[in-house]
Structures are given as C-alpha cells and as structure tokens.
Amino acid sequence: MANDDSPKSGDLPPYPEMILAAIEALDEKSGSNKTAISTYIEENYENLPPAHASLLTANLASMKEGGKLAFVKNNYLKPAATAAADAEPTPKRGRGRPRKDPNAPPPPPKDPSAPKRGRGRPPKAKGSPAAKSPAPAPKKAKVVKEPKPAPAPAADASGSAPAKRGRGRPPKAK
C-alpha cells in the first residue's frame, strides 16, 4: 500500500499542477513531450477522468498561451524565471488582412487636376527593360489532314447495308 504522502488519492489536483509536477519530476533537459507527461500523470494519479487526453491537451494549450509553459520543438518546459517575468507572450496574429489603425492620420487629399487612373493594369513604361521583352513566337498554322475514306460497310445476310449510326447519344426509346 502507498503511504499517505503519495499523490495517489481520491482527490485529483488541478491539471496545471499535475502538468508542472510531471515536468519537474521528468526533469528532461530539452523539456517533456505530451506523451511523457500523460504517462507520468496516469502512473502517479488514480481516478483520472475518461476525457484525460483531451483535458491534458486543452490545459497544455492554455498554459502555453498564458506563458506558464514554453513550447520548443514539440516539448513543454518551464520558462526561465527571469525570462517569464520580463517578456509577455506575444499574441498570435489572426488570419486575413489586419484592421486599419483608427488613430492613423488620414491620407493626403488627391489632386483633382491629376488624371484619373483607368481600369486594369497600367501599361509598361517605354524605356523599361520589361517593355523590351521579345515578342512571342507566332503560332503555327493548323495542318488539316484529309480524312481516310471509310471502309465499305459489310452487307449482312439479307443483302442490305446496316444503318449508319449518327454521332452522340441515341435518343431515348419511348
């Protein structure tokens, strides 16, 4: 039987505490991966909930976002005490185009005498090297081959030629 000091008891500590205890106990130089943390918790704590894997994943993610854990090369480790106090975790940049800054100064007004820009891509400048690109090679003319004459249809036993089928799908029978 285990002594009273062991973590095996009916009441589970919160997941962040179990995760930090696992990382400290494993004491790996490059940090501990999720599998090692999960195995440690399963071996040292009883009565884990059936959703242990998803709870562990969610808590690891929230601790990583909160700056309580550092995530380096698929390993979780405790951030250095000075580095954690000095640096705040950088917020993750969202998808898509960032919003305009409402405090930014407005753009300068447009000159009404300036010519309006037309639709589409503007033409290349006359003296630019891109304008001097070689002209595309002319396309080859299509050569039309004369079709070979179709072989004469074989006559069946009645002596008449079979009916010639047209192109495409035949009409639906009624």
C-alpha positions as CSV (number, residue, x, y, z in Angstrom):
1,M,0.0,0.0,0.0
2,A,1.2,3.5,-0.7
3,N,2.0,5.9,2.1
4,D,-0.2,9.0,2.9
5,D,2.3,11.4,1.1
6,S,1.9,9.9,-2.3
7,P,-0.1,11.7,-5.0
8,K,-2.4,8.6,-5.4
9,S,-5.5,9.7,-3.6
10,G,-9.2,10.1,-4.4
11,D,-9.0,13.8,-4.9
12,L,-7.1,15.0,-8.0
13,P,-5.2,18.2,-8.0
14,P,-5.9,20.6,-10.9
15,Y,-4.4,19.7,-14.3
16,P,-1.9,22.6,-14.3
17,E,-0.4,21.4,-11.0
18,M,-0.2,17.8,-12.3
19,I,1.4,19.0,-15.5
20,L,4.0,21.1,-13.7
21,A,4.7,18.3,-11.3
22,A,5.2,15.9,-14.2
23,I,7.7,18.3,-16.0
24,E,9.6,18.7,-12.7
25,A,9.7,15.0,-12.0
26,L,10.7,14.0,-15.5
27,D,13.5,16.7,-15.4
28,E,14.5,16.4,-19.1
29,K,16.9,19.0,-20.4
30,S,15.0,19.8,-23.6
31,G,11.6,19.5,-21.9
32,S,8.9,16.8,-21.9
33,N,6.6,15.9,-24.6
34,K,2.8,15.4,-24.2
35,T,3.1,11.6,-24.2
36,A,5.7,11.6,-21.4
37,I,3.6,14.0,-19.3
38,S,0.4,11.9,-19.9
39,T,2.2,8.7,-19.0
40,Y,3.6,10.2,-15.8
41,I,0.1,11.5,-14.7
42,E,-1.5,8.1,-15.5
43,E,1.1,6.3,-13.4
44,N,1.0,8.7,-10.4
45,Y,-2.6,9.7,-10.1
46,E,-5.7,7.5,-9.7
47,N,-9.2,8.0,-10.8
48,L,-8.4,10.1,-13.9
49,P,-11.5,11.2,-15.9
50,P,-12.3,9.3,-19.1
51,A,-11.5,12.5,-21.0
52,H,-8.0,12.7,-19.6
53,A,-6.3,13.0,-23.1
54,S,-8.5,16.0,-24.2
55,L,-8.2,17.7,-20.8
56,L,-4.5,17.4,-20.9
57,T,-4.3,18.8,-24.4
58,A,-6.6,21.7,-23.5
59,N,-4.6,22.5,-20.3
60,L,-1.3,22.3,-22.1
61,A,-2.5,24.7,-24.8
62,S,-3.9,27.2,-22.2
63,M,-0.7,27.1,-20.2
64,K,1.3,27.6,-23.3
65,E,-0.8,30.6,-24.3
66,G,-0.7,32.0,-20.8
67,G,3.1,31.9,-20.7
68,K,3.2,29.3,-17.8
69,L,4.9,26.8,-20.2
70,A,7.3,27.2,-23.1
71,F,6.8,25.1,-26.2
72,V,10.1,24.2,-28.0
73,K,10.4,21.5,-30.7
74,N,7.3,19.6,-29.5
75,N,8.4,19.7,-25.9
76,Y,7.0,21.6,-23.0
77,L,9.3,23.1,-20.4
78,K,9.0,25.7,-17.6
79,P,10.2,29.1,-18.9
80,A,13.2,30.6,-17.1
81,A,12.0,32.7,-14.1
82,T,13.6,35.9,-15.4
83,A,12.5,35.4,-19.0
84,A,8.9,34.8,-17.9
85,A,8.8,37.9,-15.8
86,D,10.4,40.1,-18.4
87,A,8.7,39.0,-21.6
88,E,5.0,38.8,-22.1
89,P,3.8,36.1,-24.6
90,T,3.3,37.6,-28.0
91,P,-0.3,37.5,-29.1
92,K,-0.9,35.2,-32.1
93,R,-1.6,37.1,-35.3
94,G,-5.1,36.3,-36.7
95,R,-5.8,35.2,-40.2
96,G,-6.5,37.7,-43.0
97,R,-5.7,41.3,-43.5
98,P,-5.1,43.3,-40.3
99,R,-7.6,46.1,-39.4
100,K,-6.7,49.7,-40.2
101,D,-5.4,51.7,-37.3
102,P,-8.3,54.1,-36.3
103,N,-5.7,56.6,-34.8
104,A,-3.6,56.7,-38.1
105,P,-3.6,60.1,-39.8
106,P,-5.9,60.3,-42.9
107,P,-4.2,60.1,-46.3
108,P,-3.4,63.3,-48.1
109,P,-6.1,64.6,-50.3
110,K,-5.9,63.7,-54.0
111,D,-5.1,66.4,-56.6
112,P,-8.3,67.0,-58.6
113,S,-6.3,68.1,-61.6
114,A,-4.4,64.7,-61.8
115,P,-5.6,62.4,-64.5
116,K,-7.8,59.5,-63.3
117,R,-6.4,56.1,-63.3
118,G,-8.0,53.7,-65.7
119,R,-9.2,50.2,-65.1
120,G,-6.8,47.3,-65.3
121,R,-3.1,47.0,-65.2
122,P,-1.2,50.2,-66.3
123,P,0.9,49.9,-69.4
124,K,4.6,49.3,-69.1
125,A,6.9,52.3,-69.4
126,K,8.5,52.8,-72.9
127,G,12.2,52.6,-71.7
128,S,11.9,49.9,-69.1
129,P,13.6,46.6,-69.7
130,A,10.3,44.8,-69.2
131,A,8.8,46.6,-72.2
132,K,11.6,45.3,-74.4
133,S,10.7,41.7,-73.9
134,P,10.9,39.7,-77.1
135,A,7.6,39.3,-79.0
136,P,6.0,35.9,-78.6
137,A,6.6,33.4,-81.4
138,P,3.8,33.3,-84.0
139,K,1.5,30.4,-83.6
140,K,1.8,27.6,-86.1
141,A,-1.0,27.2,-88.6
142,K,-3.1,24.1,-88.1
143,V,-2.5,21.5,-90.7
144,V,-5.7,19.9,-91.8
145,K,-5.4,16.2,-92.7
146,E,-7.7,14.7,-95.2
147,P,-9.8,12.0,-93.5
148,K,-9.3,8.5,-94.7
149,P,-12.2,7.1,-96.7
150,A,-14.4,4.9,-94.5
151,P,-14.3,1.2,-95.3
152,A,-17.3,0.0,-97.2
153,P,-19.9,-1.4,-94.8
154,A,-20.2,-5.2,-95.0
155,A,-23.6,-6.4,-96.2
156,D,-25.4,-8.8,-93.9
157,A,-27.2,-12.0,-94.9
158,S,-30.3,-10.1,-96.3
159,G,-28.1,-8.2,-98.7
160,S,-28.8,-4.7,-97.3
161,A,-26.2,-2.5,-95.6
162,P,-26.6,-1.8,-91.9
163,A,-28.0,1.6,-90.8
164,K,-25.3,4.2,-90.2
165,R,-25.3,5.5,-86.6
166,G,-25.1,9.2,-86.0
167,R,-22.8,11.0,-83.6
168,G,-23.6,11.3,-79.9
169,R,-26.0,9.6,-77.7
170,P,-29.0,8.0,-79.3
171,P,-32.5,9.3,-78.4
172,K,-34.3,7.8,-75.5
173,A,-36.7,5.0,-76.5
174,K,-40.4,5.6,-75.8
